[in-house]
């Protein structure tokens, strides 16, 4: 059995069906990129895996259990653009939040040690005392990854990590995730083609229902163009849809 | 100014000394709870709760008069109605988030309306204005003890749950994935706000409570970059505003509450403007 298993998963907000009959199985150590148009349900799928939303029908299990019971093995990296940009907090304290577990009280010595380690992993030790609000987009994203890592997760779940981040930083992030993928299973929601083409092991295209596109393993060379063909075109098509709305409905991402 | 200091230590007008002490003591609770309210952006909730308290005050006075229930005190009524308001808001926040601002607006208005209705049907001289602006000059010794108790409660709860309040305020979904019962901490925060607001409303009035909860914290927010420093700075700022306002109101012979509020808001606005100007100048130098 896979690490994450979805069986006939449905989700709707009231009458609005967002996800329909999703079935998949993700093995340990895989890197799954979830792409699809805005409003297609990719973030919803991530929230279901995190146990923050409950399926209307069907099930999604992590190691055979409900996600709510498995949250301690999950590292969640939300979209930072949703945060209050003026919240008075330091980088160090943001990361420390990832060690929160007791119902009240303080952090332990082990918690502080883990923070230093996580900051070293993402290469931000020298910024530990800086206010979170003063960092660049790429730096904030790495802080949030450190916060997810500090709880020693087995699965890392990221929501649009390259939103509001310029391309060179996206490259940097890519490298970091490639490194983390050696130990962790990664689930990543994005509309960014660079992430898809590079090192992902599987591509899920979500537009209410799921279609999986072929992707090469981590050790792919540059000659993979023919194999990437479908996936890359599909993503470009999505970007198109967001900016110009309904231009070309013929793409491998449409599969109702 | 020296007149004011002399008055504080003489026994001719003890009420000024009490008002001064009340201002200093209340600043601790205002600074801590105010900082939480400002970073969580729930000052609107504090407003609704303080107005709901008026409903409880009016109800208590009505019951006292018509049924002779002496044990139903205005402060008791205020606490019951504020906790009720806080409970409703927490529940709505949990279940029907998108309706929250509507519900808050309704509670705000209904609290005022029922309060006024009860007061109108309660003979005797009760001036609704005194509940709006309060009167810091009628504070007695027993009230000071109450404020100290409030400070203790606020301090203990905040120290125990500080990390959790930060997590829930900064990023609620993440806190949930960490296994935190975020609804509990949100509710606790609202109840802590309600208790502070209510107690202070009966002492210094609704308008002053909102002013002292938000303005010192906003000033501290401009000067600090961490919540744990923002709280003490807000408390100190609040002390400066209340004692400075009292001194000015004594010197000019004008209502103390209004002077305190105007002093606080003028300070905030000038600090904000100063910060903007400095920011512009720095940017100008860089380019």
Interface residues (C-beta under 8 A of the other chain):
Chain A: X47 X50 X51 X52 X71 X72 X74 X76 X78 X83 X84 X86 X87 X88 X89 X90 X93 X94 X96 X97 X98 X100 X101 X103 X104 X105 X106 X107 X131 X133 X147 X151
Chain B: X39 X41 X160 X161 X163 X164 X166 X167 X169 X170 X171 X173 X174 X175 X176 X177 X178 X179 X180 X181 X221 X224 X225 X226 X227 X229 X230
